[in-house]
């Protein structure tokens, strides 16, 4: 009888260990169904807090630059990260919590901006989100 018990017990323990291992792998990953759409850069947002069109050039005197995006299929408390850069240098960052809908960030100019190439990268803070980068220039 003891041999039968040992024979049954061994596979159950192995199965339990495999399940624990698989569970740990899945809980370490941060995945979401949320997606970004219509990412745009502009000089002003409309009444819905979104850009009406994507703009690629701004004057050095622009007081503020906006970036808006539509977030789809997002659970509440989804974090969207905006990273503003001049060349390779990070000049601003914003973490915005949202659900599905429009989300935006703005970069306020400290005065006249230096002419050059700028960008803003938008990413949902999950392992399966592809970042979207919008490039623009300051003239």
N, C-alpha and C positions, 0 to 999 in steps of 0.2 A: 504494500500500500504506500509506503514511504517513497518508493521509486516512482510511482505514478504521480504522486504529489510533486516531487522534484521535477519530473518531466513536464508537468503543466506549468509550474511556477517559473521556470527559466524563460520560456517564450513570453510570458506576460511581463516579466521585468524588462526584457529587451524591448518589447513593444512600448512600454511606458517610457523608457529612456529615449527612444526614437521620437515619440510624441513631444516630450519635453524639449528635446533638441530643436525640432522643427518649430515649435511655438516660440522659442527664444530667438530664432533667426527672423521670424516674421515680426516680432515686436521690436526688433532693432531697426527695421526699415520704416521709413516714414513715407507712405504712399498716399495718393489722393486721386480722386476723379476730377479735381478742379483743373481748369484750363484757362489760359490767357487768350484774348482775342482783341482785335482792333486797338493795338498799342499805338499811341500817337503822341507827338510832341507839338506844343503850340504856345502861343503867347497869352491866351486867355481861355478859360473853360466856359461852357454854356451853363444854362440853368440846371442841367442834369449832371454838372461837375465833370463833363467830358469834353475833349477836344473835338471840334467840328471837322478838322482836317489836319493832316500831318504837315508840319513845317520843318524845313531843313536848314534855313538860314535865319539868323537873328542879328539885330544891330548890337553893338557893344553897350549901348545905353538901355537895353531891355531890362526893366526892373525885376521881372520874374519870368521864368520858363516853366511850363507845366508838362507833365506826362500823365496821360490817362490810359486806362485799360479796362476792358470788360472781363470780369471773372465769371466763368460759367461752371456749373455743377460743383460749387464749393460749399462745404459745410460751414456753419458759423465758426468764427474764430480762426479762419484760414489766414496765415500770415503771408503777405506779399511784400517783397523786398525791392526797393528802388535804390540803385547805386548810380550816383551822378559822377562823371569823370571829365577831366580835361586831359586829353591824351591818355596816359596810363595812370595819372594821379587821381585818387578818389577825392572829390571836393564836397561830397555830401552823401548821406545815406538816410533812408527812411524805412522803417518797418511799420506796415499798416495792417491791422487786423480787420477782416471783412468776411462776408459771406458772398453769395452770388450777387453780381451787380457791377456798378462802375466804381473804380478805385482810382485815386490820383495822388500824385506827389508834386510839389513845386520846389524849384530852386530859386531862392531870392538872391538877386545880385547885390554884392557888397558895394556897388558903385558901378563904374564902367568895367565890363568884363574884358579880359585880354582876348585879342583875336586868336582864332585857332580852331582846332577840331575838338568837339565835345561829344559825349554820349551819355545815355541813361540806359541802364540794364534793369529789366523787370523780371522777377522770378518768384514763383510760388515756393514757399519754404518746405518742399518735399523732395524726396529722392528721385521721383519720376517726372519732375517738372523741367522743361527745357526753357532756359532764359531767352528773353527777347531783348535785343539791343537796338536802340534807335540812335543813329549818328546825326549830328547837326553841327553847323559851323557858326562861329561868332565873327562878324565882319567888322 
